[in-house]
């Protein structure tokens, strides 16, 4: 991506907080915006003293608490010998600064290369599984109170009401596209499936051992070198849940329940840690039950008007997550 020259004076001013007063705009050789989009904004910087990633945070409230949690967690994992990338210390010893109401942190450049989801091989998935098992082992005793918490409580009646609102908005559009018809069919199928599965399964979820997990362990936050994971980035989504909850998410969003990829990932994980079939089945059901009520994508498109998410709309019939798993069950 083209050099963002207009940002250089501000970037140089920020970098001086880490690299010293001698750092000038002329020391900043190149600025690149990563192809992978994230919640926060990152700039990849090439300077006369090295390569860095500057992160700009977008938290709305309690920013310093969330950033402190994230930085402490990545530092802890790094100190346990895993390839986490902790932030670099400022000259004053801190790890983040505030500039005009915006928070920044500087990271060393991650070693290795990223692999696009469609290009992930079985070797990549096996390495991802093994690295995640090591990570879960290290995080098993990390205090859950030192990460943000997720709400796993759901109100199905509110979900049904919101589905109805979305259906009315879609049908009121001046021109209904074929994709819109598929969405309407999905909403109807989701409602029908949920009506047949109204009992909340999360009481069993909460009975399982809860521990800190990365929260967004996927290929966009991983780097590979020599068929191993060489760097794990973006620790701001960490929260507490059963360890296998993170596995289920990967089988869905990374592997898309493709049997060969799921098998490779699970083999890599199980090479280091046991994984109960019963626990995996339970969490896949919980995950699918939650996903059936997740209407974020439709909200972004039809209420917020975010056309960028249209490419993520389904192009086929609704298939419950638990059914996808049953088809390939490993």
C-alpha positions, 0 to 999 in steps of 0.5 A: 500500500502507498506510503502515507506521507501526510502522517509522518510528522505525527508518527515521528512525534509519537515514535520519539516517545519510544526511540528518543529525541534524536528520532526525526521525520527523516528517520521514518522511511516508510509507512504501510497500512496492513491489508488485514483489517482490525478493530484498532488501526495499525501502521507498519513502520520502517525506520532507520533503526528498525521495523515496528508496528504502531497500534492506535486504539479505539476503545470507548471507555476505560481504555487504560484498563483494557490496554493494561490488561492486554499488555500484561497478558502478552508480556506474561505469555512471552515470558513463558517462552511462547511467541507472543509479541508484547509492546515495547517499553517507553523511555519512561517505562510505560507501554502506552501513551495518550495523544489528543485523546487517542492511545498508542502502543509500539510493537516490534515487527513480527517474525515470519509471514501471514497466510491467507485463510484460503491458503492455509494448509493442513501443516499450517492447521496442525501447527496452529493446533499445537501452538494453541495447546501450548498457549492454553497450558500457559494460560490455565492459571492466569487470573481470569479477573485480569481480562475483560469478561464476556456476557453469555446470557441470551434472551431468545424473545428479544432475538425473535423480536429483532429478527422481525424488525430486520425482516420488516426493514428488508421487505421495505427496501425499494428493490429486494436483491437475491441476496436479500431473499437469502437473508430472509430465508436464513432468518426464517430458518434460524427462528424455526431452529431456535423454536425447536431448541429453546432450552439454554445450554449455557448452564453446562457451559458455565459448569466447565473449567473457565480459563483465559483464552486468546479470544481471536486466535485465527490466521489474521493474528498469527505468523508462520515460519518453518511450518510453526507459529512464529508470532501471535498478535492482538491480545485485546480480545482475551476473555475467560471461557472453557479452553475448548470454546476457542477450538470450536470457534476455529473449526468454524471461522478458520476451517469452515468445518472442512474435515481435512482442516479440522482433523489437522488442527485437532490432531495438532492440539491433541498431540499435546493436550487431551480434548474430550469428545463430549466436551467438544460436542457440548461446546459446539452445540452452545456455540451454534445456539449462540451463533443462531442468535447473532444478528450483527452482520444483518444489523451492520448491513440493513440498519447501519448501512455498512455495505462492506459486510455484504460480501459476508452474507450467506449464499446458501441455506441455513445449516445449524453449526451442530449439523455441520459438525455431525457431518464431519464428526472427528 
